[in-house]
Amino acid sequence: MGSGSSKSVYCSTHGLMVCPICGSALVEIQYRGRKPDVLALAKRGDFRCFVGCLRVDLHDKIVDGVNYRGKVFVKPIFARVSVG
């Protein structure tokens, strides 16, 4: 995936964003890969950043049928668009 900053991500609507797998605070992540579908997300006009949890040592569990052992949790963040 890439590297992450050490600063936790705070959302003014939702508060401190935490990992649904281990409960650690999410951090902003810089994507350095070449997957076309991920790069397409980053090119969208409303894309802001990727946030995620790099604590793979705590991801040794299955959540909603997905095995997260050794995997980074990543979520794209998009700007809210108000219609008026």
C-alpha positions as CSV (number, residue, x, y, z in Angstrom):
1,M,0.0,0.0,0.0
2,G,2.5,2.6,1.1
3,S,3.4,4.5,4.2
4,G,1.1,6.1,6.7
5,S,1.5,9.3,8.8
6,S,1.6,9.0,12.5
7,K,-1.2,11.5,12.9
8,S,-4.7,10.0,13.6
9,V,-7.5,10.9,11.3
10,Y,-10.3,13.0,12.8
11,C,-13.6,13.5,11.0
12,S,-15.7,16.5,12.1
13,T,-18.9,14.5,11.6
14,H,-17.8,11.1,13.0
15,G,-15.0,12.0,15.4
16,L,-11.8,9.9,15.6
17,M,-11.8,7.3,12.9
18,V,-10.9,3.8,14.2
19,C,-10.1,0.5,12.5
20,P,-13.1,-1.8,12.5
21,I,-10.8,-4.8,12.9
22,C,-8.6,-3.9,15.9
23,G,-9.9,-0.5,17.2
24,S,-6.7,1.4,16.5
25,A,-6.9,5.0,15.3
26,L,-6.8,5.3,11.5
27,V,-4.0,7.3,9.8
28,E,-3.7,8.8,6.3
29,I,-2.0,6.5,3.9
30,Q,-0.1,7.3,0.8
31,Y,-0.8,4.8,-2.0
32,R,2.4,3.8,-3.9
33,G,1.0,0.8,-5.8
34,R,0.0,0.3,-9.4
35,K,-3.5,-1.3,-9.2
36,P,-5.7,0.4,-11.9
37,D,-8.8,0.3,-9.8
38,V,-7.2,2.0,-6.8
39,L,-5.5,4.6,-9.0
40,A,-8.9,5.3,-10.6
41,L,-10.3,6.2,-7.2
42,A,-7.5,8.6,-6.5
43,K,-8.2,10.4,-9.9
44,R,-11.8,11.2,-9.0
45,G,-12.6,14.8,-8.5
46,D,-14.2,14.2,-5.1
47,F,-11.3,12.0,-3.8
48,R,-9.6,13.4,-0.7
49,C,-7.3,10.6,0.7
50,F,-6.9,7.0,1.8
51,V,-7.1,6.2,5.5
52,G,-6.2,2.9,7.0
53,C,-4.7,0.9,9.8
54,L,-1.2,-0.4,9.4
55,R,-1.3,-2.5,12.6
56,V,-1.3,-5.9,10.8
57,D,0.0,-7.5,14.0
58,L,-3.5,-6.9,15.5
59,H,-5.4,-8.1,12.4
60,D,-5.3,-11.8,13.1
61,K,-9.1,-12.2,12.9
62,I,-12.0,-12.8,10.6
63,V,-14.5,-10.0,10.3
64,D,-17.8,-10.4,8.3
65,G,-16.3,-13.5,6.6
66,V,-13.1,-11.8,5.5
67,N,-9.7,-13.0,6.9
68,Y,-7.7,-9.9,7.7
69,R,-4.6,-11.8,9.0
70,G,-1.5,-9.8,7.8
71,K,-3.7,-7.4,5.8
72,V,-3.8,-3.6,6.0
73,F,-7.3,-2.1,6.4
74,V,-7.8,0.8,3.8
75,K,-10.7,3.1,3.1
76,P,-10.9,5.8,0.5
77,I,-12.3,9.2,1.7
78,F,-14.4,11.4,-0.6
79,A,-15.6,14.9,-0.2
80,R,-19.3,15.3,0.6
81,V,-21.1,17.1,-2.1
82,S,-24.1,19.3,-1.1
83,V,-26.9,19.7,-3.4
84,G,-28.6,23.0,-3.2
